[in-house]
Amino acid sequence: MAYDAGGVGVYVTYTFVQTMNTLIVNQSVIDLGASFFTLLTATVEVDGTHMSRHSIYDQLVCRIWLTRTPLWGFLVASTYGILLTALDRYTAVIYPIWYKVRAGSFSATVCTRAQQ
């Protein structure tokens, strides 16, 4: 499992026994981040009227915080995590023999990047 600092990225590669547990733990970590940023954006208000174009701090606040990029990144990653878990469960229920044989080589990559 790996995370990317530039956006929200998830890389999962595990065997059959650990796949579902890994997806659940991964979803929990992503939802924790989404909850943290939801709480943070609800409590911290930044007035953008007095910002300068020449200040690096103001540029970062404007491009990252006021657009709520971390929050939306975690929410999108959470959605993809739920879809991946649903796909895993669907495959396990509809094709149980194939899933048991092929799950050892199960590999999934979910990466999201905020576009500017």
N, C-alpha and C positions, 0 to 999 in steps of 0.2 A: 504494500500500500504506500502510495507517495502523494504528496501534495505540492502544488505549484504556487509560488508566492505572487506571480503576476496576475493570476485570476483565481479561479477555484478549479482545481484539477484533481481527479481521482484516478488512480491506477490500481486495479485489483487483479491479482493472480494467485489463486489458491486451489486446493484440491476439493473434491466432492464434499468431504465432511466439514470443511471449514468455510465453504462458499457462502452458505446462508448466514452463518455467524458473522462473517466478515462484512457482508452487506448490511446486516443490522447494526453492527458497531459503527461502520462507516456512516450510515444514515443518522445514527445518534450524534456523532461528532459534528456532522454538517448541520443538523437541526439545532444543536447547542450554539454553534456559531451564528446561525440565523436568528435565534432567540436573543443572543447577546447584542447583535447589531440592531435588531428591532427595538429592544429596550434602550439602547444607546441613542438611536435616532429619534426616539420619542421623547427623551429627556434632555438632549443637548440641542439647543437652538443656536445657530450661527447666523448672524446678520450679514448678508453679503453685499450690503449697500456701500460700505466703506472699504472695499477691497481695492488694492492697487494691482495693476497689470505687471508691475516691475518686481513685486515681491514673490519669491519662490514659495514661501509658506502660503500666501494667499492663492497662488495658482494651484497648489496641491489641495487646499481646502475646497476651492471651487470645483476642480475636476474630479476629486475623489469623494469628498464628504457631502457636498451639496447635491451631487447627482445620485448619492446613495449607492455607489458602485459596490461596496462590500456587501451590503444588504441584498441587493439584487443578484449578486454573484452566488451568495449562499442559497438564496431561494431557487435559483435556476438549478444549482447543483443538487439541491434537495429533490426537486422534481425529477431530474434524471436518475437519481438514486432510487426513488420509488418506482420509476419505470423499469429500471434494471432488476430490481427485486421482483416486480410483478412478472417480468419476462422469465426470470429464473424459476419462479414458482409455477408458471404456466408450462414451461418445458418439463419440469419435474412431474407434473400431474398428467399431462397429455402424452408425453413420450417417456415413461418411467425407465424402460430398459435402455433406450438410447442415452438418456440422461445419466444413468448409473455407469454406463460404459464410457461415455465421452466426458463426463464431468471432471475427470482427472486432468484433462487438458483445457479446462474452462479458463478463459482469459477474457477480461472485459476492460475497456478503457472508456472513461467518461471524462471529458475535458470541456470546460466552458471558459470563455474569455469575454470580458466586457468589451464591446466595440465602442469607439469614440466617434 
